[in-house]
Amino acid sequence: MKGKRMDETEPGPVPTHMPVDRFGFLKQEHGSFPKTRSSAEYEREERRVRKWRKMIGVGGSDWKHYVRRKPHVVKRRIRKGIPDCLRGLVWQLISGSRDLLLMNPGVYEQLVIYETSASELDIIRDISRTFPSHVFFQKRHGPGQRSLYNVLKAYSVYDRDVGYVQGMGFLAGLLLLYMSEEDAFWLLVALLKGAVHAPMEGLYQAGLPLVQQYLFQFEHLVKELMPKLGEHFTQEMINPSMYASQWFITVFSYSFPFPLALRIWDVFLYEGVKIVFKVGLALLKYCHDDLVKLPFEKLIQALRNSPEDAMDPDTLLPLAYSFKVSKRLEELKHEYDKNNAKPQKE
């Protein structure tokens, strides 16, 4: 990155007196950050960590065996939240990225050091906009920004069809807070190429085809599950592209409070993209009675700025889990594909 001109709006280094929360984000004057935890909470967390360590085994050696034997236990524990100190390792295990890494020794280094990318200037321009209030990414040309550049550049070379699209930085940035550059790169590959779940590269390809599909599915789910709100959206000419695109493109890492985004990512990596639909529906359900009364301008504002009480993971996630959408999502995907099928040439 030496010699490249970075975006002039980049923040400088963090003043040492600035307080940060336990995740490394600068504390806002009136944001709600996790309060100091009691000794009972620490003990409870320690017990959870011990359970998880037993489940994972040394370096993940027991993980696959445990998942095969007790999938329901694994799912329940992941939904309760992965202990923060084990998150990076568990994310790699549940996403399939650890296997990709082991099968491709030296590939990441090759991509970073020896290849060039057509997207390099775009990546440099966007780097300072990724988690600008996190200490790891604040310093211009610092280790955080350098790592983020390397991962995004490597991916843009690895998958030249996708290259680099704004929004990918938030995925890579989130991963880099929990793992090394190389691990973050392979997890990005696992997600976009579909190591475990359906590939998500369509979120970033030209025309954002997968975003279009997800928005179509989401709009139908809202109309079916919350008809009153769906009707109000129709009357006010509100469609999901006005408020939900970012949810899918960044899997809530852009606009949601970090503790909530992490809990969603725990489930997302294990259960797939349906959790994004469920959380979106839960948010609309939670705010339903207010939303149905609002006119267009205020509606847009409310949809882009969720109330603070809705952002509590223990409030929003149980509501999200109550939605059963897998079968309907599949049906809507078939409907979308049929509607958008290109006519066969004679």
Phi, psi and chi 1 to 4 in degrees:
 res  aa     phi    psi   chi1   chi2   chi3   chi4
   1 MET       -   -5.5  -81.7  174.2   71.0      -
   2 LYS   -58.8  137.2 -157.8  176.1  171.5 -167.7
   3 GLY    84.4   -9.8      -      -      -      -
   4 LYS   -81.5  145.3  -53.4  -95.5 -166.4 -154.5
   5 ARG   -90.2  119.4 -175.3  170.0  167.6  -85.9
   6 MET   -84.6  161.1  -63.5  -68.2  -88.6      -
   7 ASP   -56.9  134.8 -165.0  -69.2      -      -
   8 GLU   -71.4  -15.1  -82.4  158.2   13.2      -
   9 THR   -85.9   10.0   58.5      -      -      -
  10 GLU   -64.7  140.0  -77.5 -152.3   29.8      -
  11 PRO   -71.6  153.8   23.4  -28.9      -      -
  12 GLY   -87.5 -169.4      -      -      -      -
  13 PRO   -64.3  155.1   11.7  -18.0      -      -
  14 VAL   -76.1  129.1 -176.7      -      -      -
  15 PRO   -60.5  137.8  -16.3   26.3      -      -
  16 THR   -63.3  -23.2   48.5      -      -      -
  17 HIS   -83.6   -3.9   61.5  -86.7      -      -
  18 MET   -73.3  126.2  -69.0  -71.1  -82.5      -
  19 PRO   -74.9  143.3   25.0  -28.3      -      -
  20 VAL  -121.3  155.6  -64.4      -      -      -
  21 ASP   -82.7 -177.4   69.6    4.8      -      -
  22 ARG   -70.8  -10.8   71.1 -169.6 -175.4   96.2
  23 PHE   -96.6   -5.3  -64.7  107.5      -      -
  24 GLY    98.3    7.9      -      -      -      -
  25 PHE   -91.0  144.3  -73.4   87.8      -      -
  26 LEU   -62.5  136.0  -60.3 -179.0      -      -
  27 LYS   -75.3  135.7  -75.2 -167.4  177.5 -175.8
  28 GLN   -83.1  159.6  -51.5  -60.1  -47.4      -
  29 GLU   -59.2  -46.7  -71.0  -57.4  -50.4      -
  30 HIS  -126.8   40.9   18.1 -109.6      -      -
  31 GLY   -88.0  161.1      -      -      -      -
  32 SER  -100.2  110.6   67.9      -      -      -
  33 PHE  -110.3  155.3  -73.9   90.8      -      -
  34 PRO   -54.2  132.7  -21.3   29.8      -      -
  35 LYS   -76.9  165.1  -63.4  168.7 -177.6   66.3
  36 THR   -59.0  134.9  -50.4      -      -      -
  37 ARG   -88.5  147.3  -68.4 -178.6  -71.2  178.3
  38 SER   -77.9  167.3   66.7      -      -      -
  39 SER   -64.0  -33.1   58.1      -      -      -
  40 ALA   -63.7  -39.5      -      -      -      -
  41 GLU   -67.6  -38.7  -74.0  173.3  -49.4      -
  42 TYR   -62.3  -42.6  -88.4  112.7      -      -
  43 GLU   -63.9  -40.7  -79.3  166.6   28.5      -
  44 ARG   -63.3  -41.2 -167.1  160.9   62.7 -119.6
  45 GLU   -63.8  -40.6 -176.8   67.3    8.9      -
  46 GLU   -61.4  -40.8  -79.5  -57.0  -50.4      -
  47 ARG   -63.6  -41.2  -78.4 -161.8  -58.9  -83.9
  48 ARG   -62.1  -44.1  -77.3 -179.6   67.4 -125.9
  49 VAL   -61.7  -41.8  170.0      -      -      -
  50 ARG   -61.9  -42.8  -80.1 -163.0  -64.5  -85.3
  51 LYS   -59.5  -45.3  -87.5 -173.4 -164.6  171.6
  52 TRP   -66.3  -41.0  -88.0   88.2      -      -
  53 ARG   -61.0  -39.6  -75.2 -164.8 -166.4  -77.2
  54 LYS   -64.5  -39.5 -166.3  174.6  170.0 -170.9
  55 MET   -67.6  -38.3 -164.8  160.4   73.7      -
  56 ILE   -81.4  -41.4  -65.6  166.1      -      -
  57 GLY    81.2  174.4      -      -      -      -
  58 VAL   -65.5  119.5  179.0      -      -      -
  59 GLY    60.5   19.4      -      -      -      -
  60 GLY    93.6   10.1      -      -      -      -
  61 SER   -64.3  -28.9   55.7      -      -      -
  62 ASP   -97.7   -2.7  -64.4  -19.8      -      -
  63 TRP   -59.0  -54.5  174.8 -104.5      -      -
  64 LYS   -61.0  -39.3  -74.2  179.9 -178.6  174.6
  65 HIS   -63.0  -43.9 -179.9   59.8      -      -
  66 TYR   -66.0  -42.9 -162.3   98.7      -      -
  67 VAL   -61.3  -40.2  172.1      -      -      -
  68 ARG   -65.0  -40.9  -91.2 -164.1  -56.3  -86.0
  69 ARG   -75.7  -40.7  -79.4 -167.8  -50.1  125.0
  70 LYS  -133.8   62.1  -61.4 -172.6  176.5  177.7
  71 PRO   -60.7  -33.4   19.6  -30.5      -      -
  72 HIS   -69.1  -36.5  -62.9  -59.2      -      -
  73 VAL   -64.7  -44.6  174.4      -      -      -
  74 VAL   -60.3  -47.9  173.1      -      -      -
  75 LYS   -60.4  -43.8 -177.6  177.0  177.1  177.0
  76 ARG   -63.3  -43.8 -170.7  177.3   70.5 -116.8
  77 ARG   -68.5  -37.6  -73.6 -174.8 -177.7  168.5
  78 ILE   -65.4  -40.6  -75.0  174.0      -      -
  79 ARG   -65.2  -26.3  -76.7 -175.3  167.2 -162.6
  80 LYS   -78.5  -14.9  -78.8 -176.3  178.4  174.6
  81 GLY   111.2  129.6      -      -      -      -
  82 ILE   -78.1  135.4  -61.0  166.3      -      -
  83 PRO   -54.3  135.3  -23.9   33.3      -      -
  84 ASP   -57.6  -36.1 -155.0   56.3      -      -
  85 CYS   -70.8  -16.0   61.0      -      -      -
  86 LEU  -110.2   -0.6  -62.1  174.0      -      -
  87 ARG   -57.4  -47.8 -147.9  165.7 -132.0  135.3
  88 GLY   -57.8  -47.2      -      -      -      -
  89 LEU   -65.5  -46.3  173.2   58.8      -      -
  90 VAL   -64.6  -40.2  175.8      -      -      -
  91 TRP   -57.4  -41.5  -79.7    4.4      -      -
  92 GLN   -67.4  -35.7  -69.4  169.4   63.5      -
  93 LEU   -70.8  -42.5  -65.6  171.4      -      -
  94 ILE   -80.4  -18.9   62.1 -176.6      -      -
  95 SER   -90.4  -13.4   66.0      -      -      -
  96 GLY    85.2    1.9      -      -      -      -
  97 SER   -73.8  -27.8   69.9      -      -      -
  98 ARG   -61.6  -40.8  173.1   56.0   64.2   91.7
  99 ASP   -65.1  -41.2  -65.6  -24.2      -      -
 100 LEU   -60.6  -43.3  -73.2  175.6      -      -
 101 LEU   -59.2  -47.0  170.6   76.0      -      -
 102 LEU   -67.6  -29.0  -63.6  173.2      -      -
 103 MET   -82.4  -11.6  -71.1 -172.5  -68.6      -
 104 ASN  -129.2   58.5  -67.8  -80.8      -      -
 105 PRO   -62.9  136.2   22.2  -31.6      -      -
 106 GLY    80.3   -9.5      -      -      -      -
 107 VAL   -66.8  -44.6  170.2      -      -      -
 108 TYR   -59.9  -46.5  176.0   71.5      -      -
 109 GLU   -58.5  -43.1 -171.3 -178.8   13.5      -
 110 GLN   -58.1  -46.5  170.2   79.2   24.7      -
 111 LEU   -64.0  -39.7  -66.4  168.7      -      -
 112 VAL   -74.1  -44.3  171.6      -      -      -
 113 ILE   -87.6  -41.4  -63.1  172.7      -      -
 114 TYR  -104.9  -11.6  -60.3  108.1      -      -
 115 GLU  -103.6  156.3  -58.0  -75.4  -11.0      -
 116 THR  -116.2  152.7   56.5      -      -      -
 117 SER  -125.1  141.7  162.8      -      -      -
 118 ALA   -70.2  -13.6      -      -      -      -
 119 SER   -97.1    4.9  -52.8      -      -      -
 120 GLU   -55.6  -44.8  -72.5  177.6   23.4      -
 121 LEU   -67.6  -37.2  -70.3  174.1      -      -
 122 ASP   -63.5  -41.8  -69.0  -25.4      -      -
 123 ILE   -63.4  -46.6  -65.9  168.1      -      -
 124 ILE   -59.6  -41.6  -70.8  167.6      -      -
 125 ARG   -62.0  -35.8 -171.4 -167.7   62.7 -133.7
 126 ASP   -90.1  -15.6  -71.7  -18.3      -      -
 127 ILE   -54.3  -43.2  -85.1  177.7      -      -
 128 SER   -70.4  -11.0   59.5      -      -      -
 129 ARG   -90.5   -2.4  -60.8  169.0 -170.5  166.4
 130 THR   -93.8  117.0  -53.6      -      -      -
 131 PHE    42.2   58.1  -63.0  124.7      -      -
 132 PRO   -63.7  -17.5   21.4  -31.6      -      -
 133 SER   -98.2   13.3   62.4      -      -      -
 134 HIS  -100.2  135.7 -165.5  -77.2      -      -
 135 VAL   -60.3  -31.6  -70.6      -      -      -
 136 PHE   -67.1  -31.5 -174.4   54.5      -      -
 137 PHE  -104.2    3.6  -63.0  113.8      -      -
 138 GLN   -75.4  -38.2  -78.0 -110.5  -34.5      -
 139 LYS   -77.5  127.4 -166.5  173.6  178.0 -165.3
 140 ARG   -61.6  126.7 -165.6  173.3  175.7 -162.0
 141 HIS    63.1   11.1  -58.2  -60.4      -      -
 142 GLY   -72.8  177.6      -      -      -      -
 143 PRO   -58.9  -36.3   12.9  -24.8      -      -
 144 GLY   -65.5  -49.3      -      -      -      -
 145 GLN   -65.5  -35.1  -68.9 -163.1    5.8      -
 146 ARG   -66.9  -44.4 -140.1  168.8   23.9 -117.8
 147 SER   -62.8  -41.8  -68.7      -      -      -
 148 LEU   -63.3  -43.5 -174.1   57.0      -      -
 149 TYR   -58.4  -47.3  169.9   82.4      -      -
 150 ASN   -61.3  -45.2  -72.6  -17.6      -      -
 151 VAL   -64.3  -46.1  171.0      -      -      -
 152 LEU   -68.4  -39.0  -66.2  170.7      -      -
 153 LYS   -65.3  -44.5 -178.6 -126.7  170.7  171.6
 154 ALA   -60.5  -42.0      -      -      -      -
 155 TYR   -67.2  -38.8 -167.6   86.2      -      -
 156 SER   -63.8  -26.0   71.6      -      -      -
 157 VAL   -84.6  -41.7  174.9      -      -      -
 158 TYR   -60.5  -39.7  178.5   83.1      -      -
 159 ASP  -128.0   85.0 -177.1   -6.1      -      -
 160 ARG   -70.4  -19.3  -68.3 -171.4 -171.3  -90.7
 161 ASP   -64.9  -38.2  -73.1  -17.5      -      -
 162 VAL   -87.2  -44.7  168.9      -      -      -
 163 GLY    64.8 -123.6      -      -      -      -
 164 TYR  -133.5  135.1  164.3   75.4      -      -
 165 VAL  -132.8  139.9  176.5      -      -      -
 166 GLN   -56.2  136.4 -154.5  174.8   15.0      -
 167 GLY   114.5  -34.7      -      -      -      -
 168 MET   -64.7  -28.7  -69.4  168.8   73.3      -
 169 GLY   -59.9  -33.3      -      -      -      -
 170 PHE   -72.0  -34.1  -78.0   91.6      -      -
 171 LEU   -65.9  -50.9  -89.3   66.0      -      -
 172 ALA   -62.9  -40.6      -      -      -      -
 173 GLY   -62.2  -44.2      -      -      -      -
 174 LEU   -60.2  -44.6 -176.6   72.2      -      -
 175 LEU   -64.5  -38.4  -60.9  174.5      -      -
 176 LEU   -66.5  -19.1  -77.7  167.4      -      -
 177 LEU   -75.9  -10.5  -63.5  177.2      -      -
 178 TYR  -124.9   -3.5  -75.7   90.2      -      -
 179 MET  -159.6  174.3   59.7 -165.1   74.2      -
 180 SER   -73.2  167.9   71.5      -      -      -
 181 GLU   -54.1  -50.9  -86.1 -177.7   34.1      -
 182 GLU   -63.1  -41.9 -170.5  173.5   18.2      -
 183 ASP   -63.6  -41.9  -70.2  -27.2      -      -
 184 ALA   -63.9  -40.0      -      -      -      -
 185 PHE   -60.1  -48.4  168.1   76.6      -      -
 186 TRP   -69.8  -27.6  -74.1  113.2      -      -
 187 LEU   -70.9  -37.4 -151.2  157.2      -      -
 188 LEU   -61.3  -42.7 -159.3   56.8      -      -
 189 VAL   -62.5  -44.8  172.0      -      -      -
 190 ALA   -58.3  -40.9      -      -      -      -
 191 LEU   -69.8  -51.6  -79.6  177.8      -      -
 192 LEU   -75.3  -29.2  -60.0 -166.9      -      -
 193 LYS   -94.9  -11.0  -68.4  -64.0 -176.5 -174.8
 194 GLY    82.4   55.9      -      -      -      -
 195 ALA   -67.5  -37.8      -      -      -      -
 196 VAL  -119.8  -46.8  172.5      -      -      -
 197 HIS  -106.8 -178.1  -57.7  -68.3      -      -
 198 ALA   -58.9  141.0      -      -      -      -
 199 PRO   -58.2  145.8  -15.8   25.4      -      -
 200 MET  -116.1   14.0  -66.4 -178.6   69.9      -
 201 GLU   -63.0  -24.2   58.6 -165.0  -14.2      -
 202 GLY   -62.5  -13.2      -      -      -      -
 203 LEU   -67.4  -24.7  -72.1  175.5      -      -
 204 TYR  -121.1   -1.7  -54.6  110.5      -      -
 205 GLN   -74.9  165.2  -73.8  167.1  -24.1      -
 206 ALA   -53.2  130.6      -      -      -      -
 207 GLY    83.2   -3.3      -      -      -      -
 208 LEU    47.1   55.4  -46.9 -179.9      -      -
 209 PRO   -57.7  -37.6   18.5  -30.6      -      -
 210 LEU   -72.5  -33.0 -161.8   53.8      -      -
 211 VAL   -61.7  -43.4 -179.9      -      -      -
 212 GLN   -59.9  -43.2  -53.0  -55.4  -30.4      -
 213 GLN   -63.8  -47.0  178.1 -159.5  -52.7      -
 214 TYR   -61.6  -40.7  -72.8  164.3      -      -
 215 LEU   -66.5  -38.3  -65.5  176.2      -      -
 216 PHE   -59.7  -47.9  171.2   85.3      -      -
 217 GLN   -63.7  -42.8  -69.6  167.0  -64.7      -
 218 PHE   -64.5  -43.7 -169.5   74.2      -      -
 219 GLU   -58.9  -42.9 -175.4  167.3   33.4      -
 220 HIS   -65.5  -40.9  -81.9  -93.5      -      -
 221 LEU   -62.6  -41.4  -73.2  172.5      -      -
 222 VAL   -61.3  -45.9  172.4      -      -      -
 223 LYS   -63.9  -35.8  -75.0  176.6  177.2  171.5
 224 GLU   -79.5  -39.6  -70.2  163.5   19.9      -
 225 LEU   -91.5  -24.6  -61.9  169.4      -      -
 226 MET  -134.9   69.4  -70.4  167.2 -103.8      -
 227 PRO   -56.3  -36.4   10.8  -21.9      -      -
 228 LYS   -64.1  -44.4 -164.6  175.1  170.2 -171.6
 229 LEU   -69.3  -40.4 -175.8   59.7      -      -
 230 GLY   -58.8  -41.9      -      -      -      -
 231 GLU   -65.9  -40.9  177.8   58.5   32.1      -
 232 HIS   -63.8  -41.8 -175.3   58.2      -      -
 233 PHE   -60.0  -42.2  -79.9  171.2      -      -
 234 THR   -62.0  -45.8  -56.9      -      -      -
 235 GLN   -62.4  -39.5  -75.7  172.7   -6.7      -
 236 GLU   -88.1    3.1  -65.6  -63.5  -32.9      -
 237 MET    56.4   46.7  -66.9 -165.2  -73.3      -
 238 ILE  -101.7  127.0  -63.0  -80.0      -      -
 239 ASN  -123.4  159.7   64.3   66.3      -      -
 240 PRO   -58.4  -23.8  -21.4   31.5      -      -
 241 SER   -63.5  -19.6   65.5      -      -      -
 242 MET   -78.4  -18.2  -63.2  172.5  174.8      -
 243 TYR  -140.2  -20.3   62.4   90.2      -      -
 244 ALA  -105.8   -8.5      -      -      -      -
 245 SER   -56.2  -45.7  -61.9      -      -      -
 246 GLN   -62.0  -33.7  -78.7  -71.9    3.3      -
 247 TRP   -55.8  -45.0  -64.5   -8.8      -      -
 248 PHE   -79.2  -42.1  -69.2  105.5      -      -
 249 ILE   -65.8  -34.6  -69.6  170.3      -      -
 250 THR  -115.4    7.2   69.2      -      -      -
 251 VAL    46.4   51.9 -170.2      -      -      -
 252 PHE    65.4    4.5  -64.5  113.7      -      -
 253 SER   -75.8  -15.7   59.6      -      -      -
 254 TYR   -82.5  -45.3  172.5   68.6      -      -
 255 SER  -114.4  -10.5   53.7      -      -      -
 256 PHE   -93.0  152.0  -89.4   31.1      -      -
 257 PRO   -56.4  142.0  -21.4   30.8      -      -
 258 PHE   -57.3  -44.2 -161.0   66.1      -      -
 259 PRO   -59.1  -36.6  -22.9   32.8      -      -
 260 LEU   -72.6  -42.9  174.6   57.3      -      -
 261 ALA   -57.9  -41.0      -      -      -      -
 262 LEU   -62.6  -43.6  -70.2  174.3      -      -
 263 ARG   -63.8  -37.6  -69.3  -78.4  -57.5  -82.4
 264 ILE   -66.7  -41.9  -66.4  168.7      -      -
 265 TRP   -63.9  -36.9  -90.5   72.4      -      -
 266 ASP   -52.5  -48.9  -68.5  -15.4      -      -
 267 VAL   -75.1  -40.2 -179.8      -      -      -
 268 PHE   -56.7  -45.8  163.2   63.8      -      -
 269 LEU   -68.8  -27.2  -69.0  172.7      -      -
 270 TYR   -91.1  -42.0 -170.0   61.5      -      -
 271 GLU  -104.0  -14.2  -62.9 -176.6   30.6      -
 272 GLY    96.8 -173.6      -      -      -      -
 273 VAL   -68.2  -14.9   75.9      -      -      -
 274 LYS   -59.0  -25.1   64.7 -174.3  175.2 -172.2
 275 ILE   -65.7  -29.0 -171.5   61.3      -      -
 276 VAL   -66.4  -41.9 -178.5      -      -      -
 277 PHE   -62.1  -45.8  -71.7   93.2      -      -
 278 LYS   -63.2  -42.0  -69.3  179.8  176.2 -165.6
 279 VAL   -67.7  -41.5  168.8      -      -      -
 280 GLY   -59.0  -44.8      -      -      -      -
 281 LEU   -65.0  -40.5  -68.7  167.8      -      -
 282 ALA   -62.1  -39.5      -      -      -      -
 283 LEU   -64.4  -43.9 -160.7   51.1      -      -
 284 LEU   -66.2  -38.9  -64.8 -176.3      -      -
 285 LYS   -63.9  -44.2 -179.9   89.8  170.4  167.1
 286 TYR   -61.3  -37.7 -172.0   87.1      -      -
 287 CYS   -98.5    4.8  -55.5      -      -      -
 288 HIS   -46.4  -53.7 -179.2  -80.5      -      -
 289 ASP   -65.2  -29.5  -65.5  -10.0      -      -
 290 ASP   -78.1  -43.4  -67.3  -33.2      -      -
 291 LEU   -61.6  -38.8  -65.6  174.7      -      -
 292 VAL   -67.3  -11.7  -68.6      -      -      -
 293 LYS   -98.1   -9.9  -62.3  172.3 -166.4  161.6
 294 LEU   -91.2  142.1  -63.4  174.5      -      -
 295 PRO   -78.5  170.6   28.2  -32.2      -      -
 296 PHE   -44.0  -58.7  179.7   84.0      -      -
 297 GLU   -57.8  -48.2  -71.1  -65.4  -23.9      -
 298 LYS   -70.3  -29.6  -71.6 -175.3  174.6  169.5
 299 LEU   -65.3  -47.0 -160.0   47.7      -      -
 300 ILE   -58.5  -45.6  -73.0  -71.8      -      -
 301 GLN   -60.9  -45.2 -153.1  174.5  -15.3      -
 302 ALA   -65.4  -36.9      -      -      -      -
 303 LEU   -71.3  -26.4  -72.7  164.8      -      -
 304 ARG   -92.5  -13.9  -70.9  177.8 -177.6  166.9
 305 ASN  -131.0   89.7  -58.8  -75.5      -      -
 306 SER   -70.9  147.3  -55.3      -      -      -
 307 PRO   -64.0  147.6   18.8  -27.6      -      -
 308 GLU   -59.5  -38.0 -156.1  170.3  -63.4      -
 309 ASP   -67.9  -22.9   52.6  -15.6      -      -
 310 ALA   -76.1  -16.3      -      -      -      -
 311 MET   -90.2   10.8  -64.9  -73.7  101.4      -
 312 ASP   -83.5  119.6  176.4   -2.6      -      -
 313 PRO   -54.2  -37.3  -21.6   29.0      -      -
 314 ASP   -76.4  -10.0  -63.5  -38.6      -      -
 315 THR   -94.4  -49.8  -59.7      -      -      -
 316 LEU   -76.2  -41.6 -167.3   65.0      -      -
 317 LEU   -68.2  -43.8  -67.6  179.1      -      -
 318 PRO   -58.1  -35.8  -26.3   35.5      -      -
 319 LEU   -66.3  -40.1 -176.9   54.6      -      -
 320 ALA   -62.7  -43.2      -      -      -      -
 321 TYR   -65.4  -20.4  -58.8  145.4      -      -
 322 SER   -73.5  -16.9   71.9      -      -      -
 323 PHE   -83.2  128.3  -73.4   99.8      -      -
 324 LYS  -107.0  107.8  -54.3  -62.5  176.1 -146.5
 325 VAL  -124.1   -6.9  -62.1      -      -      -
 326 SER   -54.7  -51.3  -59.5      -      -      -
 327 LYS   -63.3  -44.5 -174.3  165.5  177.6  -82.0
 328 ARG   -66.8  -37.2 -168.6   65.5 -174.3  118.5
 329 LEU   -61.0  -41.3  -78.9  174.3      -      -
 330 GLU   -62.6  -45.7 -160.0   52.8   45.5      -
 331 GLU   -61.5  -43.6  -68.5  166.1   -5.2      -
 332 LEU   -67.7  -32.0  -72.5  165.2      -      -
 333 LYS   -63.7  -44.3 -178.3 -171.6 -177.2  -52.4
 334 HIS   -61.1  -41.9  -72.4  -50.3      -      -
 335 GLU   -63.0  -44.4 -168.3 -179.4  -36.6      -
 336 TYR   -62.2  -46.4  180.0   81.5      -      -
 337 ASP   -60.4  -40.7  -71.6  -15.8      -      -
 338 LYS   -64.7  -44.5 -154.7  165.5   74.1  179.3
 339 ASN   -63.7  -30.2  -66.2  -12.0      -      -
 340 ASN  -108.4   12.1  -69.0  -85.9      -      -
 341 ALA   -66.1  134.0      -      -      -      -
 342 LYS   -76.3  134.5  -68.5 -172.7  171.5   71.7
 343 PRO   -61.5  137.3   15.5  -23.0      -      -
 344 GLN   -67.8  138.0  -65.8  -68.5  -47.4      -
 345 LYS   -75.7  142.9  -74.2 -176.6 -179.9  173.9
 346 GLU   -65.0      -  -64.9  -81.3  -35.5      -
